């Protein structure tokens, strides 16, 4: 996620961060490198100029050149500028309370991921305690209605559809009646899309907009299209009106041109990003957190939020105590492996750790090794996982046979566990020293297959 941009920014800031004294030439060199990084990231040219000019103006002031730590002050300026250009404080959905019906109109070109995003948003709102209903109003793309129905069944959200329907506005009215009848508080309307913007599509969307008077009009755009996503958003806003944008395929976007261009070009907030293929891979967009990721500072807040979804707070505190006392067991390891799987991609999680972005790629992560580790641990008895010292030759042979691995692999896992347990004890006592945590994390990963 934004790997190339992160690497370029890191290179640009490396020459200036941490310096006890910097000159205007240092600043010019760093800003020039940042400008090239933004242009290579396919950020809108007008946005690049505004970013560079405002950064130079502020960085060359006395506040920076004469500060106690000018290098860090410069990094802070760049961070704050990134936050501002990404959208400032960020914006969530503006929906009515649970006693009234809110309507969300999903817009976008064909292929942007609009139908999938509609389902992801419905799941997110469901988890937040709302009662959503999906309306299948894309009557142009073949199988769009069926796709939404399948996704709705997968996430446990009802879908309103009308077989053979041709008028999306009529379908909306039917969905509205069902939403009121069944006391739904959110109606999400999946609309038609085209391969490119044309007048028939815009006219259909205008009729739907006027009929539904939505609380939110969200454009779904493909982040891989770079600044073109911002240009498309601008046209939709001018013709239909938008309240916000959702970027799909954000996990595959190594450049970041769309995210950095959107707010300045359209004036509309980027509200959500799609970060994978699973219905759960959908996040609120937080400019300050993304700026931190771009600058290699990580995103600990998002990491904690993901962990909180699958790990009980009481269990987490007990686990920390076990790590500190070196009482971490193989049973704890198995539980953590399963919890990490629920949290999503291991590489995405590592990117949220300060200093780890760009350090480990998808290729470095041995997924087969992780699977075999889980199989070996699952083949042990609870008693064996509680006390690995009792796993002698005969038990290792049984575990190997049960997991489809070898006795040598079982032995390696136990040795790795012993080493990891010692490292975890040290890590638990490090507190908030980022450099030590980063170094220890790399050691624990052991090529990313050690967790």
C-alpha positions in Angstrom: 0.0 0.0 0.0 1.6 3.2 -1.2 5.0 1.4 -1.1 6.7 3.4 -3.9 5.6 6.8 -2.4 6.7 5.7 1.0 10.1 4.7 -0.3 10.6 8.0 -2.2 9.5 10.1 0.7 11.8 8.2 3.0 14.8 8.8 0.7 13.9 12.5 0.4 13.7 13.0 4.2 16.7 10.9 5.1 19.1 13.6 4.0 17.5 16.2 6.3 15.8 14.5 9.3 17.8 14.3 12.4 20.3 17.1 11.4 21.3 19.5 14.1 21.4 22.3 11.5 19.9 22.6 8.0 20.3 25.2 5.2 18.0 26.5 2.6 19.9 24.3 0.1 19.1 21.2 2.2 15.4 22.2 2.1 15.5 22.8 -1.7 17.1 19.4 -2.3 14.6 17.6 -0.1 11.6 19.4 -1.6 12.8 18.7 -5.1 13.0 15.0 -4.3 9.5 15.2 -2.8 8.2 17.0 -6.0 9.6 14.2 -8.2 8.1 11.6 -5.9 4.7 13.2 -6.2 4.9 13.5 -9.9 6.0 9.9 -10.2 3.0 8.9 -8.0 0.7 10.5 -10.7 -0.5 13.3 -8.4 -2.3 16.1 -10.2 0.3 18.8 -11.3 -1.7 21.6 -9.7 -1.7 19.7 -6.4 2.1 19.1 -6.7 2.8 22.8 -7.2 0.6 23.8 -4.3 2.2 21.2 -2.0 5.7 22.1 -2.9 5.2 25.9 -2.7 3.5 25.8 0.7 6.1 23.4 2.1 9.0 25.6 0.9 7.4 28.8 2.2 6.9 27.3 5.7 10.1 25.3 5.8 12.3 28.3 5.1 10.9 30.4 7.9 12.9 31.1 11.1 10.7 28.6 13.0 12.5 25.8 11.2 16.0 27.0 10.5 16.5 28.2 14.1 14.5 25.5 15.9 16.2 23.0 18.4 15.7 20.1 16.0 15.2 21.6 12.5 15.3 18.2 10.7 12.4 16.9 12.8 10.6 20.2 12.4 10.8 19.9 8.6 9.4 16.3 8.8 6.5 17.6 10.8 5.8 20.3 8.2 5.7 17.7 5.4 3.5 15.4 7.6 1.0 18.3 8.3 1.0 19.2 4.6 0.2 15.6 3.6 -2.6 15.5 6.1 -4.1 18.7 4.8 -3.9 17.6 1.1 -5.3 14.2 2.0 -8.4 15.8 3.6 -7.5 17.3 6.9 -9.5 15.9 9.8 -11.3 13.4 7.5 -15.1 12.9 7.3 -17.3 10.0 8.1 -20.8 9.4 6.9 -23.5 11.9 7.8 -26.5 9.6 8.5 -29.7 10.1 10.4 -30.3 8.4 13.8 -31.6 4.8 14.0 -35.2 6.0 14.2 -35.1 7.5 10.7 -34.2 6.0 7.3 -30.9 7.2 5.7 -30.3 6.7 2.0 -26.9 6.2 0.4 -26.5 6.4 -3.4 -23.5 4.5 -4.8 -22.1 6.0 -8.0 -19.3 5.0 -10.3 -18.1 3.7 -13.7 -18.3 0.1 -14.6 -15.4 -1.9 -13.3 -14.7 0.4 -10.3 -16.0 -2.1 -7.8 -19.2 -0.3 -7.0 -21.4 -3.4 -6.3 -18.7 -5.1 -4.1 -18.2 -1.8 -2.3 -22.0 -1.4 -1.6 -21.9 -4.8 0.1 -18.7 -3.9 2.1 -20.3 -0.7 3.3 -23.4 -2.6 4.3 -21.4 -5.0 6.4 -19.5 -2.1 8.0 -22.7 -0.4 9.0 -24.2 -3.7 10.2 -21.2 -4.1 12.5 -21.8 -0.6 13.8 -25.3 -1.6 14.9 -27.3 -0.2 11.9 -29.9 -2.3 10.0 -29.0 -1.8 6.3 -31.0 -2.9 3.2 -29.3 -3.2 -0.2 -31.2 -2.1 -3.4 -30.2 -3.7 -6.7 -30.8 -0.8 -9.1 -28.0 -1.6 -11.6 -30.2 -3.0 -14.3 -27.6 -2.5 -17.1 -24.6 -4.6 -16.3 -25.3 -8.3 -16.8 -25.3 -10.3 -13.5 -25.1 -7.1 -11.4 -28.3 -7.9 -9.5 -27.3 -11.5 -9.0 -23.8 -10.4 -7.8 -25.3 -8.1 -5.2 -27.7 -10.9 -4.1 -24.8 -13.3 -3.6 -22.8 -10.7 -1.6 -25.8 -9.8 0.5 -26.4 -13.5 1.5 -22.6 -13.8 2.3 -22.7 -10.9 4.7 -26.2 -11.4 6.1 -27.8 -8.3 4.7 -31.1 -8.5 2.7 -31.2 -7.3 -0.9 -34.2 -5.9 -2.6 -34.5 -6.9 -6.3 -37.2 -7.1 -8.9 -37.0 -9.7 -11.6 -37.2 -8.3 -15.1 -37.2 -4.7 -13.9 -36.2 -2.0 -16.3 -36.7 1.2 -14.4 -34.2 1.7 -11.5 -36.4 4.5 -10.0 -39.3 2.0 -9.7 -37.0 -0.5 -8.0 -35.9 2.1 -5.6 -39.5 2.9 -4.6 -40.1 -0.8 -4.0 -36.9 -1.0 -1.9 -38.0 2.1 0.1 -41.4 0.5 0.9 -39.6 -2.7 2.1 -37.1 -0.7 4.2 -40.0 1.2 5.9 -42.0 -2.0 6.3 -39.1 -4.0 7.9 -37.8 -1.0 9.9 -34.4 -0.7 8.2 -32.5 2.4 9.1 -30.2 2.5 6.1 -30.9 2.0 2.4 -27.9 1.5 0.1 -28.6 1.8 -3.6 -26.3 0.2 -6.1 -26.7 2.1 -9.4 -25.9 1.6 -13.0 -22.4 2.1 -14.4 -20.8 2.5 -17.8 -17.3 2.0 -19.2 -17.2 5.8 -19.6 -19.3 8.8 -18.6 -22.3 9.3 -21.0 -25.5 11.3 -20.9 -28.0 8.4 -20.6 -26.2 7.2 -17.5 -26.1 10.7 -16.0 -29.8 11.2 -16.7 -30.7 7.9 -15.0 -28.6 8.8 -12.0 -30.2 12.3 -11.8 -33.7 10.7 -11.7 -32.6 8.3 -8.9 -31.0 11.2 -7.0 -34.1 13.3 -7.3 -36.4 10.5 -6.3 -34.3 9.3 -3.3 -32.9 12.6 -2.0 -30.0 10.7 -0.5 -28.1 11.6 2.6 -24.8 10.5 1.0 -23.8 10.4 -2.7 -20.6 8.3 -2.8 -18.5 7.9 -5.9 -16.6 4.6 -6.1 -13.4 5.0 -8.0 -10.4 2.7 -8.8 -7.3 4.0 -7.0 -5.1 2.3 -9.6 -6.2 4.9 -12.2 -4.2 7.6 -10.4 -5.2 11.3 -10.8 -7.9 10.1 -13.4 -9.9 9.1 -10.4 -9.9 12.7 -9.2 -10.9 13.9 -12.7 -13.8 11.4 -12.8 -14.9 12.5 -9.4 -14.9 16.1 -10.5 -17.3 15.4 -13.4 -19.6 13.4 -11.2 -19.7 16.1 -8.7 -20.5 18.8 -11.3 -23.2 16.6 -13.0 -24.8 14.8 -10.0 -23.3 16.2 -6.8 -21.1 14.2 -4.4 -20.7 14.1 -0.7 -17.6 11.8 -0.7 -15.5 9.3 -2.5 -14.5 5.6 -1.9 -11.3 4.3 -3.4 -11.1 0.7 -4.3 -7.9 -1.5 -4.7 -6.2 0.8 -2.2 -4.1 -2.2 -1.0 -2.6 -2.5 -4.5 -1.9 1.2 -5.0 1.8 1.7 -4.6 1.7 5.3 -5.9 -1.0 7.2 -4.2 -1.9 9.7 -6.9 -5.6 9.4 -6.5 -5.7 9.8 -2.7 -3.4 12.9 -2.8 -5.2 14.6 -5.7 -8.9 14.0 -4.7 -9.5 16.6 -2.0 -7.7 19.5 -3.8 -9.3 18.7 -7.3 -12.8 18.0 -6.1 -13.1 19.6 -2.7 -14.8 16.3 -1.6 -13.6 14.0 1.2 -12.2 10.6 0.6 -14.3 8.6 3.1 -13.5 4.9 2.7 -10.9 2.7 1.0 -11.2 -0.9 -0.1 -8.1 -2.9 1.1 -8.7 -6.4 -0.3 -11.2 -8.8 -1.7 -12.9 -9.9 1.5 -16.1 -8.1 2.6 -14.2 -7.1 5.8 -11.4 -5.4 3.8 -12.9 -2.0 4.0 -11.6 0.9 6.1 -12.5 4.4 7.0 -10.0 6.9 5.5 -8.0 8.8 8.1 -5.7 11.4 6.5 -3.4 11.6 9.6 -2.9 7.8 9.6 -2.2 7.6 5.9 0.3 10.5 6.1 2.0 8.5 8.9 2.2 5.5 6.6 3.6 7.5 3.7 6.4 8.9 5.9 7.2 5.4 7.3 5.8 6.3 10.8 3.4 3.4 10.7 -0.3 3.4 11.7 -0.5 1.9 15.2 -4.0 3.2 15.8 -5.4 1.2 12.8 -3.4 -1.8 13.9 -4.9 -1.6 17.4 -8.4 -1.2 16.0 -8.0 -4.3 13.8 -6.7 -6.2 16.8 -9.6 -5.1 18.9 -12.1 -6.6 16.4 -10.7 -10.1 17.0 -8.9 -10.0 20.4 -10.6 -9.5 23.7 -9.1 -6.8 25.8 -8.9 -9.0 28.9 -7.2 -11.8 26.9 -4.7 -9.2 25.5 -3.7 -8.1 29.0 -3.3 -11.7 30.2 -1.2 -12.4 27.1 1.1 -9.4 27.8 1.7 -10.7 31.3 2.5 -14.1 30.0 5.0 -12.6 27.5 6.7 -10.6 30.3 7.0 -13.7 32.5 8.0 -16.0 29.7 4.8 -18.1 30.2 3.7 -17.8 26.6 2.6 -21.3 25.5 2.1 -23.1 22.2 -1.6 -22.8 22.8 -1.3 -19.0 23.0 0.7 -19.2 19.8 -2.0 -21.1 18.0 -4.6 -18.6 19.2 -2.5 -15.7 17.9 -2.0 -17.3 14.5 -5.7 -17.7 14.1 -6.4 -14.1 15.3 -3.8 -12.7 12.8 -5.6 -14.6 10.0 -8.8 -12.9 11.0 -7.2 -9.5 10.9 -6.3 -10.0 7.2 -3.0 -9.8 5.2 0.1 -10.1 7.3 2.0 -7.7 5.0 -0.7 -5.0 5.6 -0.4 -5.5 9.4 3.4 -5.1 9.2 3.0 -1.9 7.2 1.3 -0.4 10.3 4.3 -1.0 12.5 6.6 2.1 12.6 9.6 1.6 10.3 8.3 -1.6 8.8 6.6 -0.2 5.7 8.5 -1.4 2.6 10.8 -3.6 4.7 8.9 -6.9 4.0 7.2 -7.7 0.7 4.4 -10.2 -0.1 7.1 -12.5 -1.5 9.0 -12.6 1.8 6.0 -14.0 3.6 6.0 -17.8 3.5 2.2 -18.5 3.7 2.8 -22.2 3.3 5.0 -22.1 6.4 2.3 -20.4 8.3 -0.2 -23.0 7.3 2.1 -25.9 8.3 2.7 -24.2 11.7 -1.0 -24.0 12.3 -1.4 -27.7 11.2 1.4 -28.8 13.6 0.0 -26.9 16.5 -3.5 -28.1 15.8 -2.3 -31.7 15.8 -0.9 -31.4 19.4 -3.0 -32.1 22.4 -4.0 -29.3 24.7 -1.7 -30.7 27.4 1.3 -30.7 24.9 0.6 -27.1 23.8 0.5 -26.1 27.5 3.9 -27.7 28.2 6.0 -28.2 25.1 8.8 -29.9 27.2 6.8 -33.2 27.2 6.8 -33.5 23.4 9.4 -36.2 23.1 10.3 -38.4 20.1 7.1 -40.5 20.1 4.8 -37.5 20.5 6.7 -35.6 17.7 6.2 -38.5 15.4 2.4 -38.6 16.1 2.1 -34.8 15.6 4.1 -35.0 12.4 1.8 -37.7 11.0 -1.3 -35.9 12.1 -0.3 -32.6 10.5 1.1 -34.1 7.3 4.6 -32.8 8.1 7.9 -34.4 9.2 9.4 -35.0 12.6 12.2 -32.5 11.7 9.6 -29.8 10.9 8.0 -30.4 14.3 11.4 -30.0 16.0 12.1 -26.8 14.1 8.8 -25.3 15.2 9.5 -26.1 18.8 13.0 -24.5 18.6 11.5 -21.5 16.8 9.0 -21.2 19.6 11.6 -21.3 22.3 13.6 -18.5 20.6 10.4 -16.5 19.9 9.3 -16.7 23.5 12.5 -15.3 24.8 12.3 -12.4 22.2 8.7 -11.7 23.2 9.7 -11.3 26.8 12.3 -8.7 25.8 9.9 -7.0 23.4 7.2 -6.7 26.1 9.7 -4.8 28.3 10.8 -2.4 25.5 7.9 0.0 26.0 7.8 2.5 23.2 11.3 2.4 21.7 10.5 2.2 18.0 14.0 1.3 16.9 14.3 -1.6 19.3 10.8 -2.8 18.4 11.5 -2.6 14.7 14.8 -4.6 15.1 13.2 -7.2 17.3 10.2 -7.6 14.9 12.6 -8.3 12.1 14.3 -10.9 14.2 11.1 -12.5 15.2 9.8 -12.7 11.6 12.9 -14.6 10.6 12.1 -14.0 6.9 8.5 -13.4 7.8 7.8 -17.0 8.4 8.5 -17.0 12.1 5.3 -15.6 13.4 
